[in-house]
Amino acid sequence: MSRLAGLKAATSISDLATLLGFKPKAISYLLYKQPPECKYTTFQIPKRSGGYRTIQAPVERLKLLQRRLSDLLQDCHDEINASAKRKDQIAHGFKRDRSIITNAKQHRNRRWVLNADLEDFFPSINFGRVRGYFLRNRDFMLQERVATVIAQISCHENSLPQGSPCSPIISNLVTHVLDMRLVKLASECGCTYSRYADDLTFSTNKKDFPFQIAGPSATSADRAHLWLPGEPLKQVIERTGFRVNSKKTRMMYRDSRQNVTGLVVNKKINVAREYRHNIRAMVHRLVTTGRFEILGPVTRDKKVVLEKCPGTLNELHGMLGFVDSVECFNHSRTDEYSASLKATYRRFLFYSTFYAASAPVLICEGETDNVYLTHAIVSLASEFPELVELVGAGKARLKIRIYKYPRTSTAGILGLKDGGSGVLCNFIKDYPKEVARFSGPGLAQPVIVIYDNDEGCKGIRSVIANILKVKPTGTEPFTHVYKNLYAVPTPLQEGVTSSKIEDFFEARIKETIIEGKTFDEGNSIDPHKHYGKKVFAHKVIRPNADKVDFNGFRSLLQNIVQAISEHRKSFRPSALGPSCSPEAE
């Protein structure tokens, strides 16, 4: 049964609880027994445009319930769109596969771009509207008891609270009627319409902007950007239970900067130049001092105000990721992709991931080695307290970070996209040059490259030899390459001249048959007869980790611990003081 069918079939709070993965008693307690004053925390945050926004944040248990409801309704919404073969490219806020980028895309390279704002968006959607929507909307038409409980879960003080996980999806559902009517009005006037939450945008290339939608304010000639909503637009909005904020209706012309949900849309979608410059300045400050400041909310005299305050690595990473996503949208990583941005992003990633790491970093040759090593460390936890700690109930917490090869743009920017000995060669070769760019505090934690000690490692040994002027033999437990960079080859067993990480498994586990196929450790395999390392890691080792004998990994782990110990003995802290707070990673 589909999620939508299950919701339509629900007749009681028990049925709804099952769909939400909650016990009926837990929902009843949250809705009817917990005091209203204990359900939400209310506070204000300053708006960049001035004034304050009231946030009503639910307590954790209620927040979880609302998040489950949000997921359920989003699944139902997707199912409805798929059934109706509706692309739904009108509303872009708080929706899967939609963003401020997809919203801005609709209004690129236009003569006129008008931004309007719905006044008191969430507060205007009250309990009755929410309940009535789920009762009467033809896509839902839920049972009265179920519609009532949904409204009780989602509403607070007779409206959708700004801070609830389910307010966005419910507001989109309720506002769909408004979207349809505004699309019709825009189409009749030769305009394009889109909505992001309470932000409405209309654009056109017509010689004159349609008066039905908006016209210039006649009150002041020096406020040329301030326009007033047209009567037809006001009527459509008011008939659907909303109000347009006339003070925030603003026209942007082709010969000036046109912004849609914070993005410049004059020709292509772009981030404002000032935003880019600020990011570059913050990254420069970070890598030279270990600190940077960012504009954020600060409590002063029981009021929250916007001030410059210490920034975190997560905040800066998010800003860089946002600009990167815009660049990727425009250029799909062609040669046009901003070299300056790429260099700035790479500098940040190298600094935060390796130079200023808060724990030892292990870099293996690929994701399969990551799986082997993670489970080996956990399995031998009692012997290697330097690498892992047991936190009770059979759970373990790694004290090291194993670099994951992400399927995102950051891997390509960092030069660690696919793994393999060639990628590690370039990483080791570039490491001294990259580290030389930083003068902020760092290097406290070792970065350890782990590589197979076989024919494929010749390139790695040559690169290390170019840095040290001494070529590693492969018999040493580790090699100190540069600053906090170390290289650990897979240990050699007595009487052999090469090794790879799969050698540390017992023969019996490598003889496991999967779908009639046997394991082949080579890089070129016959897929009809054999399976490779990826299948071995994810379908043999990972699901059977508690039964696999990892004793063969003991020597490798000992060498890793030895490298960590060596670095900690030789490390001298920078005089610049502590870097950006670890919790920011």
C-alpha positions as CSV (number, residue, x, y, z in Angstrom):
1,M,0.0,0.0,0.0
2,S,1.3,3.4,-0.9
3,R,1.8,6.1,1.7
4,L,-1.1,8.2,0.3
5,A,-3.4,5.2,0.3
6,G,-2.4,4.3,3.8
7,L,-3.2,7.9,5.0
8,K,-6.5,7.9,3.2
9,A,-7.4,4.6,4.8
10,A,-6.6,5.8,8.3
11,T,-9.6,6.3,10.6
12,S,-8.0,6.8,14.0
13,I,-5.1,8.2,15.9
14,S,-3.7,4.6,16.1
15,D,-3.7,4.3,12.3
16,L,-1.9,7.6,11.9
17,A,0.5,6.7,14.6
18,T,1.5,3.5,12.7
19,L,2.2,5.6,9.6
20,L,4.3,8.0,11.6
21,G,6.2,5.2,13.5
22,F,4.9,6.4,16.8
23,K,3.0,4.8,19.6
24,P,-0.6,6.1,19.9
25,K,0.0,6.8,23.6
26,A,3.0,8.9,22.8
27,I,1.0,11.1,20.3
28,S,-1.9,11.4,22.8
29,Y,0.5,12.6,25.5
30,L,2.2,15.2,23.3
31,L,-1.1,16.5,22.1
32,Y,-3.5,16.3,25.1
33,K,-1.5,15.8,28.3
34,Q,1.7,17.8,27.9
35,P,1.1,21.5,29.0
36,P,1.0,23.9,26.0
37,E,3.8,26.0,27.6
38,C,6.1,23.0,27.6
39,K,5.7,22.2,23.9
40,Y,7.5,25.1,22.3
41,T,10.4,27.5,23.0
42,T,9.7,31.0,21.7
43,F,12.4,33.4,20.7
44,Q,13.1,36.2,18.2
45,I,15.9,36.5,15.6
46,P,16.7,39.7,13.8
47,K,15.9,40.0,10.1
48,R,18.6,41.4,7.8
49,S,16.1,43.8,6.4
50,G,15.2,45.0,9.9
51,G,12.8,44.0,12.6
52,Y,12.5,40.6,14.2
53,R,11.2,37.1,13.2
54,T,9.4,35.1,15.9
55,I,10.5,31.5,16.1
56,Q,8.5,28.8,17.9
57,A,10.8,25.8,18.2
58,P,9.1,22.5,19.3
59,V,10.6,20.3,22.0
60,E,12.6,17.3,20.7
61,R,9.9,14.7,20.9
62,L,7.3,16.9,19.3
63,K,9.9,17.9,16.7
64,L,10.5,14.3,15.8
65,L,6.7,13.7,15.4
66,Q,6.4,16.8,13.2
67,R,9.4,15.7,11.1
68,R,7.8,12.2,10.6
69,L,4.5,14.0,9.5
70,S,6.5,16.2,7.2
71,D,8.1,13.2,5.5
72,L,4.7,11.4,5.2
73,L,3.0,14.5,3.6
74,Q,6.0,15.1,1.3
75,D,5.8,11.5,0.1
76,C,2.0,11.9,-0.5
77,H,2.6,15.1,-2.4
78,D,5.2,13.5,-4.6
79,E,2.8,10.6,-5.3
80,I,0.0,13.0,-6.2
81,N,2.3,14.9,-8.6
82,A,3.5,11.6,-10.2
83,S,0.0,10.3,-10.6
84,A,-1.2,13.5,-12.3
85,K,2.1,13.8,-14.3
86,R,2.5,17.2,-12.8
87,K,6.0,18.7,-12.7
88,D,5.0,21.3,-10.1
89,Q,7.6,23.9,-11.1
90,I,5.8,26.8,-9.4
91,A,6.6,26.5,-5.7
92,H,10.3,26.0,-4.9
93,G,10.6,26.5,-1.1
94,F,11.1,23.5,1.2
95,K,10.6,21.0,-1.5
96,R,12.6,18.0,-2.7
97,D,14.8,18.8,-5.8
98,R,13.8,22.4,-5.5
99,S,15.9,25.3,-4.2
100,I,16.5,29.1,-4.5
101,I,18.5,28.2,-7.6
102,T,15.6,26.5,-9.4
103,N,13.4,29.4,-8.3
104,A,15.7,32.0,-9.7
105,K,16.2,30.1,-12.9
106,Q,12.6,31.0,-14.0
107,H,13.5,34.7,-14.1
108,R,16.9,34.9,-15.9
109,N,17.6,37.7,-18.4
110,R,14.2,39.5,-18.2
111,R,13.4,43.2,-18.7
112,W,11.2,43.3,-15.6
113,V,11.5,41.4,-12.3
114,L,9.0,42.0,-9.6
115,N,9.3,40.7,-6.0
116,A,6.3,40.6,-3.7
117,D,5.8,39.3,-0.2
118,L,2.9,37.6,1.6
119,E,2.3,39.2,4.9
120,D,2.4,37.0,8.1
121,F,2.6,33.9,5.9
122,F,2.7,31.0,8.5
123,P,0.5,32.8,11.1
124,S,-2.2,33.3,8.4
125,I,-2.6,29.5,8.0
126,N,-4.6,28.7,11.1
127,F,-5.9,25.4,12.6
128,G,-9.2,25.6,10.7
129,R,-7.5,26.0,7.3
130,V,-5.2,23.1,7.9
131,R,-7.9,20.8,9.1
132,G,-10.3,21.9,6.4
133,Y,-7.7,21.3,3.7
134,F,-7.1,17.7,4.6
135,L,-10.9,17.1,4.9
136,R,-12.0,18.7,1.6
137,N,-9.0,18.7,-0.7
138,R,-9.8,16.2,-3.5
139,D,-6.3,14.7,-3.3
140,F,-6.6,13.8,0.4
141,M,-10.3,13.9,1.7
142,L,-9.1,12.3,5.0
143,Q,-11.3,11.0,7.8
144,E,-12.4,13.8,10.2
145,R,-10.5,12.3,13.2
146,V,-7.2,12.0,11.2
147,A,-7.5,15.5,9.7
148,T,-8.0,16.9,13.2
149,V,-5.0,15.1,14.6
150,I,-2.8,16.3,11.8
151,A,-3.9,19.9,12.5
152,Q,-3.2,19.4,16.2
153,I,0.3,18.1,15.5
154,S,1.2,20.9,13.2
155,C,-0.5,24.0,14.7
156,H,0.4,26.0,17.8
157,E,-1.7,28.9,19.2
158,N,-4.1,28.5,16.2
159,S,-1.5,28.8,13.4
160,L,1.5,27.1,11.8
161,P,4.5,27.9,13.9
162,Q,7.7,29.1,12.3
163,G,10.1,26.6,13.6
164,S,8.1,23.4,13.1
165,P,9.4,20.8,10.6
166,C,6.0,20.2,9.1
167,S,5.0,23.9,8.6
168,P,6.8,24.2,5.2
169,I,5.1,21.2,3.5
170,I,1.7,22.1,4.9
171,S,2.0,25.7,3.8
172,N,2.9,24.5,0.3
173,L,-0.1,22.3,0.2
174,V,-2.5,25.0,1.4
175,T,-1.0,27.6,-0.9
176,H,-1.3,25.4,-4.0
177,V,-4.7,27.0,-4.8
178,L,-3.1,30.5,-4.7
179,D,-0.3,29.3,-7.0
180,M,-2.7,28.0,-9.6
181,R,-4.6,31.3,-9.6
182,L,-1.5,33.4,-9.8
183,V,-0.1,31.2,-12.6
184,K,-3.3,31.9,-14.5
185,L,-3.1,35.7,-13.9
186,A,0.6,35.8,-14.8
187,S,-0.1,33.8,-18.0
188,E,-2.9,36.2,-19.1
189,C,-0.5,39.1,-18.6
190,G,2.5,37.5,-20.4
191,C,4.5,36.9,-17.2
192,T,6.3,34.1,-15.5
193,Y,5.4,33.4,-11.9
194,S,7.1,31.4,-9.1
195,R,7.0,31.2,-5.3
196,Y,9.6,30.5,-2.7
197,A,7.8,30.3,0.7
198,D,6.2,33.8,1.1
199,D,8.3,35.4,-1.7
200,L,6.4,35.8,-5.0
201,T,8.2,36.7,-8.2
202,F,6.9,37.8,-11.5
203,S,9.0,38.5,-14.6
204,T,8.5,39.4,-18.2
205,N,10.2,40.8,-21.3
206,K,7.2,42.9,-22.4
207,K,7.8,46.5,-23.1
208,D,5.5,47.6,-20.3
209,F,5.0,45.7,-17.1
210,P,1.3,44.6,-16.7
211,F,-0.6,47.0,-14.4
212,Q,-2.8,44.0,-13.3
213,I,0.1,42.7,-11.4
214,A,1.8,45.9,-10.2
215,G,2.5,49.6,-11.0
216,P,5.0,52.2,-9.8
217,S,4.2,54.1,-6.7
218,A,3.3,57.7,-7.3
219,T,4.2,58.9,-3.8
220,S,7.9,59.5,-4.3
221,A,9.9,59.9,-7.5
222,D,13.1,59.0,-5.7
223,R,11.8,55.5,-4.8
224,A,11.6,54.2,-8.3
225,H,12.0,50.6,-7.2
226,L,8.9,50.7,-4.9
227,W,5.9,49.5,-6.8
228,L,2.3,48.8,-5.6
229,P,0.5,45.6,-6.3
230,G,-2.3,45.8,-8.9
231,E,-5.9,45.3,-7.9
232,P,-6.3,42.0,-9.7
233,L,-3.2,40.6,-7.9
234,K,-4.5,41.8,-4.6
235,Q,-7.9,40.3,-5.1
236,V,-6.5,36.9,-6.1
237,I,-4.2,36.8,-3.0
238,E,-6.9,38.1,-0.6
239,R,-9.6,35.6,-1.9
240,T,-7.3,32.7,-1.0
241,G,-6.8,34.0,2.6
242,F,-3.5,35.8,2.3
243,R,-2.4,39.5,2.2
244,V,0.3,41.1,0.1
245,N,2.8,43.2,1.9
246,S,2.7,46.4,-0.1
247,K,5.9,47.7,1.6
248,K,7.9,44.9,0.2
249,T,6.7,45.0,-3.4
250,R,9.8,45.9,-5.4
251,M,10.6,46.2,-9.1
252,M,14.0,45.5,-10.5
253,Y,15.0,46.7,-14.0
254,R,17.3,45.2,-16.6
255,D,19.9,48.0,-16.2
256,S,20.1,47.4,-12.4
257,R,20.9,44.4,-10.3
258,Q,18.0,41.9,-10.4
259,N,17.7,39.6,-7.3
260,V,15.5,36.6,-6.9
261,T,15.7,34.9,-3.5
262,G,19.2,36.3,-3.0
263,L,20.6,35.4,-6.4
264,V,21.4,37.7,-9.2
265,V,19.5,36.9,-12.4
266,N,20.3,39.6,-14.9
267,K,22.0,37.3,-17.4
268,K,22.8,34.0,-15.6
269,I,22.2,32.9,-12.0
270,N,25.0,34.3,-9.9
271,V,25.9,35.1,-6.3
272,A,26.4,38.8,-5.5
273,R,30.0,40.0,-5.9
274,E,30.1,41.3,-2.3
275,Y,29.1,37.8,-1.0
276,R,32.0,36.2,-2.9
277,H,34.5,38.8,-1.7
278,N,33.4,38.3,1.9
279,I,33.9,34.5,1.6
280,R,37.4,34.9,0.2
281,A,38.3,37.3,3.0
282,M,37.0,34.9,5.6
283,V,39.0,32.0,4.1
284,H,42.1,34.1,4.0
285,R,41.6,35.1,7.6
286,L,41.0,31.5,8.6
287,V,44.1,30.0,7.0
288,T,46.4,32.8,8.2
289,T,45.1,33.2,11.8
290,G,42.9,30.2,12.5
291,R,39.9,32.5,13.1
292,F,37.4,34.5,11.2
293,E,34.2,36.5,12.0
294,I,30.8,36.2,10.5
295,L,27.6,38.2,10.9
296,G,25.3,36.2,13.2
297,P,22.7,36.4,16.0
298,V,24.0,37.5,19.4
299,T,22.0,38.0,22.6
300,R,22.4,41.6,24.0
301,D,20.3,42.8,26.9
302,K,17.9,39.9,26.4
303,K,17.5,40.8,22.7
304,V,19.0,38.9,19.8
305,V,20.8,41.2,17.4
306,L,23.0,40.7,14.3
307,E,26.7,41.3,15.1
308,K,30.1,40.0,13.9
309,C,31.0,37.0,16.0
310,P,33.5,34.1,15.7
311,G,32.6,31.8,12.8
312,T,32.7,28.1,12.6
313,L,34.1,25.8,9.9
314,N,30.6,24.4,9.2
315,E,29.3,27.9,8.5
316,L,32.1,28.8,6.1
317,H,31.8,25.4,4.5
318,G,28.1,25.9,3.9
319,M,28.7,29.3,2.3
320,L,31.4,27.9,0.0
321,G,29.1,25.0,-0.9
322,F,26.3,27.4,-1.7
323,V,28.4,29.4,-4.1
324,D,29.8,26.2,-5.6
325,S,26.3,24.8,-6.2
326,V,25.5,28.0,-8.2
327,E,28.7,27.6,-10.2
328,C,27.9,24.0,-10.9
329,F,24.4,24.9,-12.0
330,N,25.7,27.4,-14.5
331,H,28.7,25.6,-15.9
332,S,28.5,21.9,-14.9
333,R,32.2,22.2,-14.1
334,T,33.3,23.3,-17.6
335,D,36.3,25.5,-18.1
336,E,34.1,28.4,-17.3
337,Y,33.9,27.3,-13.6
338,S,35.5,30.1,-11.6
339,A,39.2,29.4,-11.1
340,S,39.3,31.9,-8.2
341,L,36.4,30.2,-6.4
342,K,37.9,26.7,-7.0
343,A,41.2,27.9,-5.5
344,T,39.5,29.4,-2.5
345,Y,37.3,26.3,-1.9
346,R,40.4,24.0,-2.2
347,R,42.3,26.1,0.2
348,F,39.5,25.9,2.8
349,L,39.0,22.2,2.3
350,F,42.7,21.4,2.6
351,Y,43.0,23.5,5.7
352,S,39.9,22.2,7.5
353,T,40.3,18.5,6.5
354,F,44.1,18.0,6.9
355,Y,46.0,21.0,8.2
356,A,43.7,21.8,11.1
357,A,42.1,18.4,11.6
358,S,40.7,17.8,15.1
359,A,41.7,14.0,15.0
360,P,44.2,11.9,13.1
361,V,43.1,11.4,9.5
362,L,43.6,8.1,7.6
363,I,43.5,8.1,3.8
364,C,43.2,4.8,2.2
365,E,43.3,3.9,-1.5
366,G,39.6,3.7,-1.9
367,E,36.2,3.2,-0.3
368,T,36.6,-0.6,0.0
369,D,39.7,-0.2,2.1
370,N,37.7,2.2,4.3
371,V,35.2,-0.5,5.0
372,Y,37.9,-3.1,5.9
373,L,39.8,-0.7,8.1
374,T,36.8,0.6,10.0
375,H,35.5,-2.9,10.9
376,A,39.0,-4.1,11.8
377,I,39.5,-1.2,14.2
378,V,36.1,-1.8,15.9
379,S,36.7,-5.6,16.1
380,L,40.1,-5.1,17.8
381,A,39.0,-2.1,19.9
382,S,40.2,-3.5,23.2
383,E,43.8,-3.7,21.8
384,F,43.8,-0.2,20.2
385,P,42.4,2.4,22.6
386,E,44.4,5.0,20.7
387,L,42.1,4.4,17.6
388,V,38.7,3.7,19.1
389,E,36.7,3.7,22.4
390,L,33.8,1.6,23.5
391,V,30.9,3.7,24.6
392,G,28.6,0.9,25.9
393,A,26.1,-1.5,24.6
394,G,28.6,-2.9,22.1
395,K,29.0,0.5,20.4
396,A,32.3,2.0,19.4
397,R,33.4,5.6,18.6
398,L,36.4,6.1,16.4
399,K,39.1,8.4,17.7
400,I,40.4,8.8,14.2
401,R,38.8,10.0,11.0
402,I,38.9,7.8,7.9
403,Y,38.7,10.1,4.8
404,K,35.5,9.2,2.8
405,Y,35.7,9.7,-0.9
406,P,32.5,11.8,-1.2
407,R,30.3,11.7,-4.3
408,T,30.2,15.5,-4.3
409,S,32.1,18.4,-6.0
410,T,34.4,18.7,-3.0
411,A,36.2,15.5,-3.8
412,G,37.1,16.8,-7.3
413,I,38.2,20.2,-5.9
414,L,40.4,18.5,-3.3
415,G,41.9,16.1,-5.9
416,L,40.7,13.0,-4.1
417,K,37.8,12.0,-6.2
418,D,38.2,8.3,-6.9
419,G,41.0,7.0,-4.8
420,G,43.7,4.8,-6.1
421,S,47.5,5.0,-6.1
422,G,47.6,7.7,-8.8
423,V,45.3,10.0,-6.7
424,L,47.4,9.4,-3.6
425,C,50.6,10.2,-5.6
426,N,49.2,13.6,-6.5
427,F,48.0,14.2,-3.0
428,I,51.4,13.5,-1.5
429,K,53.2,15.5,-4.2
430,D,51.0,18.6,-3.6
431,Y,50.9,18.4,0.2
432,P,54.1,20.5,0.9
433,K,52.9,23.2,-1.5
434,E,49.4,23.3,0.0
435,V,50.6,23.4,3.6
436,A,53.0,26.2,2.8
437,R,50.0,28.5,2.1
438,F,48.9,28.3,5.7
439,S,50.3,30.3,8.6
440,G,47.5,29.7,11.1
441,P,47.6,27.2,13.9
442,G,47.4,23.6,12.8
443,L,49.4,20.4,12.1
444,A,48.4,19.0,15.6
445,Q,47.0,15.8,14.1
446,P,48.8,13.4,11.7
447,V,47.5,12.7,8.2
448,I,48.3,9.1,7.4
449,V,48.3,7.7,3.8
450,I,47.8,3.9,3.8
451,Y,48.8,2.1,0.6
452,D,49.2,-1.4,-0.7
453,N,52.8,-2.5,-0.6
454,D,52.9,-4.1,-4.1
455,E,53.8,-3.2,-7.7
456,G,51.3,-0.4,-7.8
457,C,53.0,1.6,-5.1
458,K,56.1,2.5,-7.1
459,G,54.7,5.9,-7.9
460,I,54.0,6.6,-4.3
461,R,57.5,5.7,-3.2
462,S,59.0,7.8,-6.0
463,V,57.0,10.9,-4.9
464,I,58.1,10.3,-1.3
465,A,61.7,10.0,-2.5
466,N,61.4,13.3,-4.3
467,I,60.4,15.0,-1.1
468,L,62.8,13.2,1.3
469,K,65.6,12.4,-1.1
470,V,65.4,8.9,0.3
471,K,63.3,6.2,-1.2
472,P,61.2,4.1,1.2
473,T,61.9,0.3,1.0
474,G,58.4,-0.8,2.1
475,T,59.8,-2.7,5.1
476,E,59.5,0.3,7.5
477,P,56.4,0.6,9.6
478,F,55.8,4.2,8.4
479,T,57.6,7.1,6.7
480,H,57.4,10.7,8.0
481,V,57.0,12.5,4.7
482,Y,56.4,16.2,5.5
483,K,55.1,18.1,8.6
484,N,52.1,16.1,9.7
485,L,52.0,13.8,6.7
486,Y,52.9,10.1,7.1
487,A,52.8,7.1,4.8
488,V,52.1,3.6,6.1
489,P,52.5,0.7,3.7
490,T,50.7,-2.6,4.3
491,P,53.1,-4.8,6.3
492,L,55.0,-7.5,4.6
493,Q,54.7,-11.1,5.9
494,E,57.8,-13.1,6.5
495,G,59.2,-14.4,3.2
496,V,57.2,-12.2,0.9
497,T,58.1,-9.1,-1.0
498,S,54.7,-7.5,-1.5
499,S,51.3,-7.2,0.2
500,K,47.9,-5.7,-0.2
501,I,45.2,-5.0,2.3
502,E,43.0,-8.0,1.2
503,D,45.9,-10.3,2.2
504,F,44.9,-9.7,5.9
505,F,41.7,-11.7,5.5
506,E,41.5,-15.4,6.1
507,A,41.2,-17.5,2.9
508,R,37.8,-18.9,3.9
509,I,36.1,-15.4,4.0
510,K,37.6,-14.7,0.5
511,E,36.1,-17.9,-0.7
512,T,32.5,-16.7,-0.1
513,I,30.2,-17.3,-3.1
514,I,27.9,-14.4,-4.0
515,E,25.1,-15.2,-6.6
516,G,27.2,-18.1,-7.9
517,K,30.3,-15.9,-8.4
518,T,33.7,-16.0,-6.7
519,F,35.8,-13.1,-5.4
520,D,38.5,-11.8,-7.7
521,E,41.0,-9.3,-6.1
522,G,42.2,-8.0,-9.5
523,N,41.1,-4.7,-11.1
524,S,39.9,-6.3,-14.4
525,I,37.5,-9.1,-13.7
526,D,34.9,-11.2,-15.6
527,P,31.6,-10.0,-14.1
528,H,29.9,-13.2,-15.3
529,K,32.2,-15.4,-13.1
530,H,33.6,-13.1,-10.4
531,Y,32.7,-10.2,-8.1
532,G,35.2,-7.5,-7.2
533,K,36.4,-5.6,-4.2
534,K,33.3,-3.4,-3.9
535,V,30.9,-6.3,-3.6
536,F,33.4,-8.1,-1.2
537,A,33.4,-5.0,1.0
538,H,29.7,-4.3,1.1
539,K,28.2,-7.7,0.8
540,V,30.7,-10.0,2.5
541,I,32.7,-7.9,5.1
542,R,30.2,-5.3,6.2
543,P,27.1,-7.5,6.9
544,N,29.3,-10.2,8.5
545,A,31.7,-8.0,10.4
546,D,31.0,-9.6,13.8
547,K,31.9,-13.0,12.4
548,V,35.0,-12.0,10.3
549,D,38.5,-12.7,11.8
550,F,40.4,-9.3,11.7
551,N,43.5,-10.5,13.5
552,G,45.4,-10.2,10.3
553,F,45.0,-6.4,10.5
554,R,46.9,-6.2,13.8
555,S,50.3,-5.3,12.4
556,L,48.8,-2.6,10.1
557,L,47.0,-1.0,13.1
558,Q,50.1,-1.2,15.2
559,N,52.0,0.7,12.5
560,I,49.2,3.4,12.3
561,V,49.4,3.8,16.1
562,Q,53.1,4.1,16.0
563,A,52.9,6.9,13.4
564,I,50.3,8.7,15.5
565,S,52.5,8.4,18.6
566,E,55.6,9.6,16.7
567,H,53.8,12.7,15.6
568,R,52.4,13.6,19.0
569,K,55.9,13.3,20.5
570,S,57.4,15.6,17.9
571,F,54.6,18.1,17.5
572,R,55.1,21.6,18.8
573,P,52.0,23.8,19.1
574,S,51.8,27.1,17.1
575,A,52.3,30.3,19.0
576,L,49.2,31.7,17.3
577,G,46.9,29.9,19.7
578,P,43.9,27.7,19.1
579,S,42.3,27.5,15.7
580,C,38.6,27.5,14.8
581,S,36.6,25.5,17.2
582,P,36.6,21.7,16.6
583,E,32.8,21.4,16.9
584,A,32.7,23.3,13.6
585,E,34.1,20.4,11.6
